[in-house]
Amino acid sequence: MAFEARAWLMGAPHVYTDDEDIRAHELPVPSSVRHPSASNGALNLVYEILVDTQGRTVATTLKFDREKTSPALRAQVAQNLKQWRFRPFTKADGSPTPVRLWVSTGVLPPEKRPTRHVPFPETAGRPISIFLERTGCFGTCPAYVAILRNDGTVYFCGRYYVQAAGWREGRITREQFDTLVERFRKADFFSLDDEYFTEVTDNPTYLLGINVDGRSKVVLDYVGLEAGMPSAVTELQDAVDAAAGTTRWIGPQQEWGMGLPAAVQDCSTPPTPFSGSTPQS
């Protein structure tokens, strides 16, 4: 049990260790704790957690609470941490081992619900495109644009800190695209605020949008979860990445900034016009 690691969830979600006998694992992405006490900004609590040989969180100990949160909130965060599950940690010889981790976990403000409902446009037979842009940060965050169209085209344009700089092209099936559009509909995307912005610096900005036959909606996310942005927006961003298969062009995280192109690429115009037709499954 001598091993300790620091895992800063609000920064880079990784387990860091100087112990070469233990293989580091990425932290799971848990559901966030939301609480009214965080309405003026995210709160941060540091816990020590004990992970058993099965990767289960079996004990939590509060180590740092600068904001002096209530006992009820601390208990809620601790209970949330107990839901975390890891792939079992192993020593160099492959044998499983329990570990103690230090984790910094954020408490987010309640979600800001839309104040008005904007009906989702009719999509049947209409040209539709979905757009995701992730900008750079003070560091080596991958910056790129992904565009998905219901004619089956997927475009990726890597700006910098990605393996594939400039425009790349892929395909998506009609079923995949329709499933993605339905997720936008269920998130009541057209009713969301235009931006969710937190007064911090050096973070990436995410732009997520959909265009249905000329009716468009774009949501700007700058550390938006700390500004009450619904978690559905983050889930949509990740769903667009998954549907587009952007990881094949971004490359492994450990290579970001290590010999990857850093020159800004022109991603303003996709290579071919949008036909508006629907793809074959």
C-alpha positions, 0 to 999 in steps of 0.5 A: 500500500506504499504506492501513492499517485496524484490524479488531477481530474480537472486538469489531465485525467491521468494517474501519475506515478514515479513508481516504475513497478506500477503501471499507470492507468487513466482515470475513469470519467465519472458523473459529476457532482453538481451542487448549488454551493458551486454556483459562483464557480466550481469547487475542488476537493482532494481525496485519497482513495483506496483501489483494491485488486479488482479496480474497485474504490473501497475507501475515501479520505478527504485531504483538502477542502479549501472552500470548507464545504458542508458535510452533506456535500463532502459525503455526496462527493465521497459516495460518487468516488465510490462508484469509480471503477478502474482496470485493475492496477498491476505491477511490472510482472503483471500481478494485480495490486491495490493502490492509494490514489490522490484525486482532485474532483470538482463540484460543479454548479447545477445545470442551467436549463433552457429558459425557452423551448425552440423546436427542433427543425424537421429533418426528413429529406433535408440536408444536414451537417454537424460541426465540431471545432476544438481550439488550442490551449496553453499547451499541446491540446489538439486543435481541429475541425470535424464536419459530418454530413448526411450525404455520408461525408466526414471531413477532418481538418487538423490545425496543430498538435495532431498527426494529420494536419490539413484536410482528411476525408472519411465516411459515415453510414446513414444509420450512424448519422441519424443516430447522432441527429437524434441525440441532438434532438433529445438534448433539445439543442436548439433551446440551449444558450449560445455560449457557456463561458467561465472566467479562466484562462489558457483552456481550449474552446469547443464549438458544436453546431448543427445545420438543418437546411439552413437553420443552424445552432452553434454552442460555444463551450469554454470550460462550460461545465463550470458555468452550468452548461448541461452535461449533454453538450459534452456528451454530444461533443464526444459523440461527434468525435466518436462518429467521425472517428477523429482519433485516427487523425489526432493520434495517441495523446502521448505524442501530442506536441512531440514532433507533431505539426504545430503550424496552423492549417487553413480549415475554413473551406471543406474540399468539396461542396455539400450535395445534401443527399443521404448516404447508403447504409 
